[in-house]
Amino acid sequence: MRPLPPLDPPPTDGVLALRRWRPADVPQIAAACVDPEIQRWTLVPAGYEERDARDFLARGDAGWTDGTLASLAVVAVDDPATVLGAVGFGRPDWQTGRAGEAGYWVVPAARGRGVASGGLELLTRWAFGALGLRRLELQVIAGNVASERVAVRAGYRRVGVDTATTKQGEVAVTVFARDAALPLRAVILPSADRPTPAAPVSAPSTARFPRRP
Ligand SMILES: CC(C)(COP(=O)(O)OP(=O)(O)OC[C@H]1O[C@@H](n2cnc3c(N)ncnc32)[C@H](O)[C@@H]1OP(=O)(O)O)[C@@H](O)C(=O)NCCC(=O)NCCS
């Protein structure tokens, strides 16, 4: 396996940027990962503690070195020390150019401002550009309306359904994908499939991360 290249230049849209994790991020990661929504919809361990965050960083470093995992922090360009969220993908197949699966979470205080969709867009462009991958996929647990919207906003299209093993056992997931070769287009779901928001979008605390068109 080949190591992933340095993030040079760091992926950015001028407002958000992706960077490698730092040991100083551990308290922020641990604080985020006890959030009930992150606990409910991702595979982060229950009862998350700082040692889990240190393990997360160690897995990220090992995966970077052997080319099996790209795990990155989403930050604001003007405040790179504050973690807004996490994006990453694992198990890229360098032969076919397909990556196994991407994932993301956003700290509760930064939600509703385009951090996840902007971070996923940056991750995807970097993977397709600097790394030469041709496809990224996402598995969204059924009912995670917010995450489905993030995927669509970041140019992913729904390609199917599957099951996955989670902390809650085996659950239904919706599979999304974005292909480097396909032109970006909005995905219009049939009305019967269109998700109904179960919870209000968290109110933006500032207009710091302008929404993309
Ligand atoms: C899902 C999550 C990552 C969204 O992060 P975010 O930064 O608030 O998302 P964005 O601001 O980029 O929003 C993108 C879209 O999702 C919509 N959205 C965000 N939160 C929503 C919510 N709670 N309900 C309905 N829609 C929501 C936004 O309105 C926006 O829609 P639009 O493109 O139609 O305008 C965040 O809520 C989170 O961390 N959840 C827990 C972890 C998780 O579910 N991870 C994904 C696992 S697959």
Ligand as a Chemical Component Dictionary entry (heavy atoms), coordinates in Angstrom:
data_LIG
# 
_chem_comp.id                   LIG 
_chem_comp.type                 NON-POLYMER 
_chem_comp.pdbx_formal_charge   0 
_chem_comp.three_letter_code    LIG 
# 
loop_
_chem_comp_atom.comp_id 
_chem_comp_atom.atom_id 
_chem_comp_atom.alt_atom_id 
_chem_comp_atom.type_symbol 
_chem_comp_atom.charge 
_chem_comp_atom.model_Cartn_x 
_chem_comp_atom.model_Cartn_y 
_chem_comp_atom.model_Cartn_z 
_chem_comp_atom.pdbx_ordinal 
LIG C1  C1  C 0 -25.729 15.135 9.577  1  
LIG C2  C2  C 0 -24.759 16.257 9.967  2  
LIG C3  C3  C 0 -23.346 15.777 9.616  3  
LIG C4  C4  C 0 -25.132 17.507 9.184  4  
LIG O1  O1  O 0 -24.123 18.487 9.383  5  
LIG P1  P1  P 0 -24.375 20.040 8.991  6  
LIG O2  O2  O 0 -23.060 20.701 8.908  7  
LIG O3  O3  O 0 -25.394 20.605 9.906  8  
LIG O4  O4  O 0 -25.032 19.891 7.531  9  
LIG P2  P2  P 0 -25.112 21.061 6.426  10 
LIG O5  O5  O 0 -25.217 22.388 7.121  11 
LIG O6  O6  O 0 -23.998 20.851 5.459  12 
LIG O7  O7  O 0 -26.515 20.754 5.754  13 
LIG C5  C5  C 0 -26.649 20.108 4.483  14 
LIG C6  C6  C 0 -28.124 19.903 4.209  15 
LIG O8  O8  O 0 -28.711 19.093 5.242  16 
LIG C7  C7  C 0 -29.838 19.751 5.813  17 
LIG N1  N1  N 0 -29.905 19.432 7.231  18 
LIG C8  C8  C 0 -28.921 19.586 8.147  19 
LIG N2  N2  N 0 -29.358 19.169 9.354  20 
LIG C9  C9  C 0 -30.659 18.786 9.180  21 
LIG C10 C10 C 0 -31.666 18.261 10.057 22 
LIG N3  N3  N 0 -31.416 18.042 11.366 23 
LIG N4  N4  N 0 -32.874 17.957 9.523  24 
LIG C11 C11 C 0 -33.129 18.137 8.214  25 
LIG N5  N5  N 0 -32.209 18.601 7.318  26 
LIG C12 C12 C 0 -30.999 18.932 7.818  27 
LIG C13 C13 C 0 -29.548 21.221 5.586  28 
LIG O9  O9  O 0 -30.735 21.987 5.612  29 
LIG C14 C14 C 0 -28.940 21.191 4.203  30 
LIG O10 O10 O 0 -29.991 20.983 3.276  31 
LIG P3  P3  P 0 -30.033 21.751 1.850  32 
LIG O11 O11 O 0 -28.830 21.266 1.084  33 
LIG O12 O12 O 0 -31.328 21.291 1.280  34 
LIG O13 O13 O 0 -29.963 23.206 2.180  35 
LIG C15 C15 C 0 -24.823 16.565 11.486 36 
LIG O14 O14 O 0 -26.160 16.798 11.846 37 
LIG C16 C16 C 0 -24.262 15.460 12.349 38 
LIG O15 O15 O 0 -23.089 15.494 12.739 39 
LIG N6  N6  N 0 -25.112 14.454 12.661 40 
LIG C17 C17 C 0 -24.668 13.320 13.466 41 
LIG C18 C18 C 0 -23.636 12.446 12.747 42 
LIG C19 C19 C 0 -24.143 11.910 11.407 43 
LIG O16 O16 O 0 -25.326 11.694 11.182 44 
LIG N7  N7  N 0 -23.183 11.638 10.501 45 
LIG C20 C20 C 0 -23.464 11.091 9.194  46 
LIG C21 C21 C 0 -23.414 9.603  9.242  47 
LIG S1  S1  S 0 -23.779 8.906  7.598  48 
# 
loop_
_chem_comp_bond.comp_id 
_chem_comp_bond.atom_id_1 
_chem_comp_bond.atom_id_2 
_chem_comp_bond.value_order 
_chem_comp_bond.pdbx_ordinal 
LIG C1  C2  SING 1  
LIG C2  C3  SING 2  
LIG C2  C4  SING 3  
LIG C2  C15 SING 4  
LIG C4  O1  SING 5  
LIG O1  P1  SING 6  
LIG P1  O2  DOUB 7  
LIG P1  O3  SING 8  
LIG P1  O4  SING 9  
LIG O4  P2  SING 10 
LIG P2  O5  DOUB 11 
LIG P2  O6  SING 12 
LIG P2  O7  SING 13 
LIG O7  C5  SING 14 
LIG C5  C6  SING 15 
LIG C6  O8  SING 16 
LIG C6  C14 SING 17 
LIG O8  C7  SING 18 
LIG C7  N1  SING 19 
LIG C7  C13 SING 20 
LIG N1  C8  SING 21 
LIG N1  C12 SING 22 
LIG C8  N2  DOUB 23 
LIG N2  C9  SING 24 
LIG C9  C10 SING 25 
LIG C9  C12 DOUB 26 
LIG C10 N3  SING 27 
LIG C10 N4  DOUB 28 
LIG N4  C11 SING 29 
LIG C11 N5  DOUB 30 
LIG N5  C12 SING 31 
LIG C13 O9  SING 32 
LIG C13 C14 SING 33 
LIG C14 O10 SING 34 
LIG O10 P3  SING 35 
LIG P3  O11 DOUB 36 
LIG P3  O12 SING 37 
LIG P3  O13 SING 38 
LIG C15 O14 SING 39 
LIG C15 C16 SING 40 
LIG C16 O15 DOUB 41 
LIG C16 N6  SING 42 
LIG N6  C17 SING 43 
LIG C17 C18 SING 44 
LIG C18 C19 SING 45 
LIG C19 O16 DOUB 46 
LIG C19 N7  SING 47 
LIG N7  C20 SING 48 
LIG C20 C21 SING 49 
LIG C21 S1  SING 50 
# 
